[in-house]
């Protein structure tokens, strides 16, 4: 009896060892890149967690057919290996996950641009990396042994894996959260995407879907009539106009606006060269919804005008400017399709952020080189949009290590916990790095000594444990606070521009103004007039009118209310 017990015990230990080796083999192909991502601090933990879970799926066939374990594992392994070469290679070059945004760059570029991207992707030192990756995979495969398990146990384990990976997530979305089937399936796909081969398969499906949505928007935009009776006071004159759109930056956390911490030392130093507008707010605390108004004729009272009237990009093209869009945002994700639609309304685009996850280390310094490249373009009249990640949550991913300057509780509200203080500090560090990026853009433009003009504003603000409550983190349109809406609005003009234009804006710096009317201000800066231009909505016009600073969801007119700048 003792011998039988010992034998059974040995079988049990062998089975667990075999199970572990099988799982390790399957997980390796997804896990190697995610482990590297975690060690490099390039992104958050969610992708790694999902890769751990989804690797369980491949245990099912080897449990059901244990006699063919090595063959089944080998076939599956070859497929996973092939897809993992792409994700590992992309990480080695760019330090990020392969994503549908990468597919957008490759497939939507012309042949020369795609070839250049791929040529940069495959460099000589990738060969030994791939060979080592393959050798490790083969070593794991050779360690595989058949899993000794009864058919009943295999069926039970299979059912448990399928319930854990698919049935429960669908139940959670459909029953507990009352989501639609479309949304539930989308959530399931997103949970699968971090693991190979789903990373490319689902990524490609999402890319095609969002591409179709974007193409429909572009088709609609192409049919819009041009602005009538457009007149350009600067027609024929060389000019470079730059619009820098920030992200999630609350001006109350900028020392340029009086914040006690020196979060904007570079802009502070050049303050005499800037026009710093002190009472500009955003209409919506969300990027897409805000920019649908900032970049078009839509506003809180007519939110759908972006569908029927030309955009700011259309306007500048009609005025004879060659237009460029440089972005550090993701491109062809579901949430960012509208942004990509706006970008495609320009003549040339630079997509600098191809990360799968929003919370990845893609710093806004990415935009500086393409900005210099665009400035060297021979077109005499240029309109340049630069869209930054700014101070978007999670804040610690927005700045490199050398900008981790605020670490202790000096300047942190005493009521905050240590964890809240850490978040508070990371936001200020993100503002500090944003200061470097904005000031660098201005310095680069200044060095060119051209007829140039730059506007920087943020899409919306962010409440990061700000007074008076010291308890709110993020944005919530249903429970608005002032920091969610107060945005920086800064203007810089070259000496050449000042000599030919009216730039004494001191009289307008304290005007209460909503960026929902920004297109009229920009038209005024550019010297454009047309049917529908309203100088009363231009921040710097002598005909300026004080409109209510409406915030809320215009789809629900009852929610609209006037924002009070003093709370």
C-alpha positions in Angstrom: 0.0 0.0 0.0 2.8 2.4 0.8 4.5 1.7 -2.6 1.2 2.5 -4.4 0.9 5.7 -2.4 4.4 6.8 -3.2 3.9 6.0 -6.9 0.7 8.0 -7.0 2.5 10.9 -5.3 5.3 10.7 -7.9 2.7 10.7 -10.7 1.1 13.8 -9.1 4.4 15.6 -8.9 5.3 14.7 -12.5 1.9 15.9 -13.8 2.3 19.3 -12.1 5.8 19.6 -13.6 4.5 18.7 -17.0 1.7 21.1 -16.7 4.1 23.9 -15.6 6.5 23.2 -18.5 3.6 23.2 -21.0 2.3 26.5 -19.7 5.7 28.1 -19.6 6.3 27.1 -23.2 3.0 28.7 -24.4 3.4 31.8 -22.1 7.0 32.4 -23.3 5.9 33.7 -26.7 3.7 36.4 -25.2 5.5 36.8 -21.9 9.0 37.6 -23.1 7.9 41.0 -24.6 5.7 41.8 -21.7 8.4 41.0 -19.1 10.7 43.3 -21.0 8.0 46.0 -21.1 7.6 45.7 -17.3 11.3 45.8 -16.6 11.8 48.9 -18.8 8.8 50.6 -17.2 7.4 51.3 -20.7 3.8 50.6 -19.8 1.3 49.5 -17.2 0.8 46.0 -15.8 -2.6 45.2 -17.5 -1.0 43.8 -20.7 1.2 41.4 -18.8 -1.7 40.2 -16.7 -3.8 39.5 -19.7 -1.0 37.6 -21.5 -0.7 35.4 -18.4 -4.4 34.6 -18.5 -4.7 34.1 -22.3 -1.8 31.7 -22.4 -4.0 29.2 -20.5 -6.0 28.7 -23.6 -3.3 26.6 -25.3 -3.3 24.0 -22.5 -6.7 22.8 -23.7 -5.7 20.7 -26.8 -2.7 19.2 -25.0 -4.9 18.1 -22.1 -7.5 16.6 -24.3 -5.0 14.8 -26.5 -2.1 14.0 -24.2 -0.6 11.4 -26.6 0.1 14.1 -29.2 1.4 16.6 -26.7 4.7 17.4 -28.4 3.2 17.6 -31.9 0.3 19.8 -30.8 2.6 22.0 -28.8 5.0 22.2 -31.7 2.4 23.3 -34.2 0.9 25.9 -31.8 4.4 27.0 -30.9 5.4 27.7 -34.5 2.4 30.0 -34.9 3.0 31.8 -31.6 6.7 32.0 -32.4 6.1 33.7 -35.8 3.8 36.3 -34.3 6.1 36.8 -31.3 9.0 37.7 -33.6 7.1 40.8 -34.7 6.2 42.0 -31.2 9.6 41.3 -29.8 11.3 42.9 -32.7 9.2 46.0 -32.4 10.0 46.3 -28.7 13.7 46.0 -29.4 13.6 48.9 -31.9 10.9 51.2 -30.3 10.6 50.0 -26.7 6.8 49.6 -27.1 4.1 47.0 -27.8 3.1 46.3 -31.4 -0.3 47.8 -32.0 -3.0 48.7 -34.5 -1.5 52.1 -34.7 1.7 50.6 -36.2 -0.5 48.8 -38.8 -2.0 52.2 -39.6 1.4 53.7 -40.2 2.5 50.9 -42.4 -0.7 50.4 -44.4 -1.7 54.0 -44.8 1.7 55.3 -45.8 2.9 55.3 -49.4 5.2 52.6 -50.6 8.4 54.6 -50.0 7.4 55.6 -46.5 6.3 52.0 -45.6 9.6 50.6 -47.0 11.5 53.2 -45.0 9.6 52.2 -41.8 10.2 48.4 -42.4 13.9 49.0 -43.3 14.4 50.8 -40.0 12.5 48.0 -38.3 14.8 45.3 -39.6 18.4 46.0 -38.6 21.3 43.6 -38.5 21.5 43.1 -34.8 17.9 41.8 -34.8 19.2 38.6 -36.3 21.1 37.3 -33.2 18.2 38.5 -31.0 15.7 36.5 -33.1 18.0 33.4 -33.1 18.4 33.6 -29.3 14.6 34.0 -29.0 14.1 30.9 -31.2 16.7 28.9 -29.3 15.0 29.5 -26.0 11.7 28.5 -27.5 13.1 25.2 -28.8 14.7 24.6 -25.4 11.3 25.0 -23.7 9.7 22.7 -26.3 12.2 20.0 -25.6 11.3 20.1 -21.9 7.7 19.3 -22.7 6.3 15.9 -21.5 2.9 14.4 -21.9 0.5 15.5 -19.2 -0.9 12.5 -17.4 -4.5 13.4 -16.6 -7.8 11.6 -16.9 -10.1 12.5 -19.7 -12.7 13.6 -17.2 -10.2 15.9 -15.5 -9.1 17.2 -18.9 -12.7 18.0 -19.8 -13.3 19.7 -16.4 -10.1 21.7 -16.7 -11.1 22.8 -20.3 -14.4 23.9 -19.1 -12.9 25.9 -16.2 -10.5 27.6 -18.6 -13.2 28.5 -21.1 -15.4 29.9 -18.3 -12.6 31.9 -16.8 -11.4 33.4 -20.1 -14.7 33.8 -22.0 -17.9 32.9 -20.2 -17.4 34.9 -17.0 -16.1 38.1 -18.7 -19.2 38.0 -21.0 -21.5 37.3 -18.1 -19.9 40.2 -16.2 -20.5 42.6 -19.1 -23.9 41.4 -20.3 -25.6 40.6 -17.0 -23.8 42.5 -14.2 -22.9 45.7 -16.1 -25.9 45.5 -18.5 -23.6 46.2 -21.5 -24.6 45.6 -25.1 -23.3 42.5 -26.9 -21.1 44.7 -29.1 -19.5 46.3 -26.1 -19.1 43.0 -24.3 -17.3 41.5 -27.4 -15.2 44.5 -27.7 -14.1 44.2 -24.0 -13.3 40.5 -24.6 -11.2 41.3 -27.6 -9.3 43.9 -25.7 -8.5 41.4 -23.0 -7.2 39.0 -25.6 -5.2 41.5 -27.6 -2.0 41.6 -25.4 -1.2 37.9 -26.1 0.0 36.5 -29.4 -1.4 35.8 -32.0 -4.3 38.0 -31.0 -2.1 41.0 -30.8 -1.9 41.1 -34.6 -5.2 39.4 -35.5 -7.5 41.4 -33.3 -5.3 44.5 -33.8 -5.8 44.2 -37.5 -9.6 43.7 -37.1 -9.8 46.8 -35.0 -7.6 48.7 -37.4 -9.9 47.9 -40.3 -13.0 48.8 -38.4 -11.7 52.2 -37.2 -10.2 52.9 -40.6 -13.7 52.4 -42.1 -15.1 54.8 -39.6 -12.4 57.4 -40.3 -12.8 57.1 -44.1 -16.5 57.7 -43.7 -15.8 60.9 -41.7 -13.2 62.0 -44.3 -15.7 61.4 -47.1 -18.3 63.5 -45.3 -15.7 66.2 -44.7 -14.7 66.2 -48.4 -18.3 67.1 -49.4 -18.5 70.2 -47.2 -18.8 73.4 -49.1 -15.9 75.9 -48.7 -16.2 79.0 -46.7 -17.9 81.7 -48.7 -16.3 85.0 -49.5 -13.0 84.1 -47.8 -10.7 87.1 -47.6 -7.1 86.9 -46.5 -5.5 90.1 -45.3 -2.1 88.4 -45.5 -2.6 86.8 -48.9 0.7 86.0 -50.6 2.9 86.8 -47.6 5.1 84.0 -46.3 3.9 82.9 -42.8 4.2 80.0 -40.4 1.3 79.6 -38.0 1.6 77.0 -35.3 -1.2 75.6 -33.1 0.0 73.5 -30.1 -2.8 71.5 -28.4 -2.0 70.3 -24.9 -3.7 67.6 -22.9 -5.2 67.6 -19.4 -3.2 70.6 -18.3 -4.8 72.8 -15.6 -3.3 76.3 -15.7 -3.7 76.5 -11.9 -0.8 74.1 -11.6 1.6 76.3 -13.7 3.9 78.8 -12.0 3.3 80.9 -15.1 -0.2 81.4 -13.7 0.9 82.0 -10.1 1.3 78.4 -8.8 3.8 78.4 -5.9 5.8 75.5 -7.2 8.1 76.3 -10.1 6.5 73.9 -12.6 7.1 76.2 -15.7 10.5 77.7 -15.2 11.3 77.9 -18.9 8.1 79.7 -19.8 8.5 81.9 -16.7 11.9 83.0 -18.0 10.4 84.0 -21.4 7.3 85.6 -19.9 8.0 89.0 -21.4 7.9 87.4 -24.9 4.5 85.8 -24.3 0.9 86.9 -24.1 -0.6 84.8 -21.2 -4.4 84.8 -21.3 -5.7 84.3 -17.8 -9.4 83.4 -18.1 -9.8 80.9 -20.9 -11.8 77.8 -20.2 -12.8 74.7 -22.2 -16.4 73.7 -22.8 -15.9 70.0 -22.2 -13.5 68.1 -20.0 -12.8 65.4 -22.6 -10.4 65.5 -25.5 -12.6 64.5 -28.5 -15.6 66.4 -27.3 -13.6 69.5 -26.6 -11.6 69.4 -29.9 -14.8 68.9 -31.9 -15.6 72.5 -30.8 -12.0 74.0 -30.6 -11.2 72.9 -34.2 -14.6 73.6 -35.8 -17.5 76.0 -35.8 -19.4 73.8 -33.3 -20.0 75.1 -29.8 -22.1 74.2 -26.8 -25.3 75.6 -28.4 -24.7 74.0 -31.9 -22.6 70.9 -31.1 -23.1 69.2 -34.5 -21.8 72.0 -36.7 -18.5 70.1 -37.1 -20.4 67.7 -39.4 -21.8 70.4 -41.7 -19.2 73.3 -41.7 -15.5 73.3 -42.6 -13.0 72.7 -39.9 -10.0 75.0 -39.0 -7.8 72.7 -41.1 -10.2 73.1 -44.1 -10.1 76.9 -43.6 -6.3 77.1 -43.6 -6.0 74.9 -46.6 -8.6 77.1 -48.4 -6.5 80.1 -47.5 -3.5 78.6 -49.3 -1.5 77.2 -46.4 0.3 73.9 -46.6 -0.8 72.1 -43.5 0.9 69.6 -41.2 -0.2 67.5 -38.2 2.3 66.2 -35.7 0.9 64.1 -32.9 2.1 62.2 -29.9 -1.3 60.7 -29.4 -2.3 57.2 -30.5 -3.9 57.1 -33.9 -6.4 54.5 -35.1 -7.9 53.5 -31.8 -11.6 53.6 -31.3 -11.4 56.7 -29.1 -8.9 58.5 -31.3 -10.5 57.9 -34.7 -11.9 61.5 -34.7 -8.5 62.9 -34.0 -7.0 60.9 -36.8 -9.8 62.2 -39.0 -8.8 65.8 -38.1 -5.2 65.0 -38.8 -6.0 63.6 -42.2 -7.5 66.9 -43.2 -4.0 68.3 -43.4 -1.4 67.7 -46.2 1.1 65.8 -44.2 1.0 63.9 -40.9 3.6 62.7 -38.4 2.3 60.0 -36.0 4.9 59.6 -33.2 3.0 57.4 -30.8 2.2 53.8 -31.9 1.8 52.3 -28.4 -1.0 49.9 -27.8 -1.7 51.2 -24.3 -2.4 54.9 -23.5 -0.3 54.6 -20.4 3.0 54.0 -22.0 6.2 56.0 -22.0 6.0 58.0 -25.2 7.3 61.5 -24.3 6.2 64.7 -26.0 9.8 65.4 -26.9 9.0 63.1 -29.8 7.5 66.0 -31.7 10.6 68.2 -31.7 12.4 66.6 -34.6 9.4 66.4 -37.0 8.7 70.1 -36.1 12.1 71.1 -37.3 11.7 69.0 -40.4 8.4 70.7 -41.2 9.9 74.2 -40.6 12.5 73.3 -43.3 9.7 72.5 -45.8 10.0 75.0 -48.7 6.3 75.9 -48.7 6.1 79.7 -48.0 2.9 79.5 -46.0 2.7 76.7 -43.4 0.0 75.8 -40.9 1.3 73.3 -38.2 -0.8 71.5 -35.6 1.1 69.8 -32.8 -1.0 67.6 -30.5 0.7 66.6 -27.3 0.0 64.0 -24.6 0.8 66.8 -22.2 -0.2 65.9 -18.6 -2.5 63.0 -19.4 -3.1 60.4 -16.7 -1.2 58.3 -15.7 1.1 61.2 -15.0 4.3 59.2 -14.2 4.3 58.0 -17.8 4.4 61.6 -19.2 8.0 62.6 -18.2 11.5 61.1 -18.3 13.4 60.4 -15.1 15.3 63.6 -15.0 12.1 65.6 -14.7 11.1 63.7 -11.5 11.8 66.8 -9.5 8.9 67.0 -7.1 9.2 64.1 -4.7 8.6 65.2 -1.1 5.6 66.9 0.6 6.9 70.4 0.2 4.1 72.3 -1.4 1.7 69.4 -1.2 -1.6 70.1 0.6 -1.3 68.7 4.1 -4.6 66.9 3.9 -3.4 64.5 1.3 -2.3 60.9 2.1 1.2 59.8 1.1 -0.3 58.0 -2.0 -2.3 61.1 -3.0 0.8 63.2 -2.5 2.8 60.9 -4.9 0.1 61.4 -7.6 0.1 65.2 -6.8 3.8 65.3 -7.3 3.8 63.2 -10.5 1.3 65.6 -12.0 3.5 68.6 -11.2 6.4 66.7 -12.8 4.4 66.2 -15.9 3.6 69.9 -16.0 7.4 70.6 -15.6 8.2 68.4 -18.6 5.3 70.0 -20.6 7.0 73.3 -19.9 10.2 72.0 -21.5 8.3 70.9 -24.6 6.3 74.1 -25.1 9.3 76.3 -24.5 11.5 74.2 -26.8 8.9 74.6 -29.6 9.0 78.4 -29.1 12.8 78.5 -29.1 13.1 76.4 -32.3 10.6 78.7 -34.0 12.4 81.8 -32.7 15.7 80.6 -34.1 14.3 80.4 -37.6 13.7 84.2 -37.6 10.7 83.8 -39.8 7.3 85.4 -40.0 5.8 83.1 -37.4 3.1 82.9 -34.8 2.3 80.2 -32.1 -0.7 79.5 -29.9 -0.7 77.0 -27.1 -3.8 75.9 -25.3 -4.9 72.7 -23.6 -7.9 70.7 -24.6 -9.2 70.6 -21.0 -7.9 70.7 -17.5 -7.7 68.1 -14.7 -8.5 68.1 -11.0 -5.6 66.5 -9.2 -6.5 66.8 -5.5 -6.9 70.6 -6.0 -8.7 72.9 -3.6 -11.3 73.3 -2.3 -12.1 69.7 -1.9 -8.6 68.1 -2.2 -10.4 64.8 -2.9 -11.0 64.6 -6.7 -8.8 63.0 -9.2 -9.5 63.3 -12.9 -12.5 64.7 -14.7 -16.3 64.2 -14.4 -18.7 66.3 -16.4 -21.5 65.3 -14.1 -19.6 66.7 -11.1 -17.6 69.6 -12.5 -14.9 71.5 -10.7 -13.0 74.6 -11.8 -9.6 72.8 -12.4 -11.3 70.5 -15.0 -12.0 73.5 -17.2 -9.3 76.2 -16.5 -6.8 75.8 -19.3 -3.6 77.7 -20.3 -3.8 79.9 -23.4 -0.5 81.4 -24.5 0.5 83.3 -27.6 4.0 84.0 -29.0 4.9 86.0 -32.1 8.2 86.5 -33.8 9.6 90.0 -34.2 8.9 89.8 -38.0 5.2 88.9 -37.3 4.9 91.7 -34.7 6.2 94.3 -37.2 3.4 93.4 -39.7 0.5 92.7 -37.4 -1.3 94.1 -34.4 -0.1 92.1 -31.4 -0.7 94.3 -28.5 -3.1 91.9 -26.7 -2.7 93.3 -23.2 -6.3 94.7 -23.2 -7.6 91.1 -23.8 -5.6 89.0 -21.3 -8.3 89.0 -18.6 -11.3 88.4 -20.9 -13.4 85.4 -19.9 -13.4 83.2 -23.0 -14.5 79.7 -24.0 -12.2 77.7 -26.4 -15.4 76.6 -28.0 -15.2 79.8 -30.1 -11.5 79.3 -30.8 -11.8 79.1 -34.6 -12.9 82.7 -34.7 -9.9 83.8 -32.7 -7.6 81.8 -34.9 -9.2 83.4 -38.0 -8.5 86.8 -36.5 -4.9 85.9 -35.8 -4.5 84.7 -39.4 -6.2 87.8 -40.9 -9.1 85.8 -42.4 -12.7 86.9 -42.8 -15.6 85.1 -44.4 -19.3 84.7 -44.3 -20.0 83.4 -40.8 -16.9 84.9 -39.2 -18.0 86.5 -35.9 -15.5 89.0 -34.5 -17.5 89.0 -31.3 -16.3 85.5 -30.7 -12.6 86.4 -31.3 -10.7 86.7 -28.0 -8.5 89.6 -29.3 -11.1 91.5 -31.4 -12.1 95.0 -30.5 -15.7 93.8 -31.2 -15.4 91.0 -28.6 -18.6 90.1 -26.8 -18.8 88.4 -23.4 -20.6 85.1 -24.1 -21.7 82.7 -21.3 -19.0 80.1 -20.5 -21.2 77.2 -21.0 -20.1 73.8 -19.7 -22.0 70.4 -19.7 -23.1 67.9 -22.2 -24.9 69.7 -25.1 -26.6 66.4 -26.0 -28.5 67.1 -22.8 -29.3 70.9 -22.9 -30.7 70.8 -19.4 -27.2 70.0 -18.1 -25.7 73.2 -19.6 -24.7 75.8 -17.1 -22.4 78.8 -17.0 -19.1 78.2 -15.4 -18.2 80.6 -12.6 -14.5 81.5 -12.7 -14.4 82.3 -9.0 -15.6 79.4 -6.8 
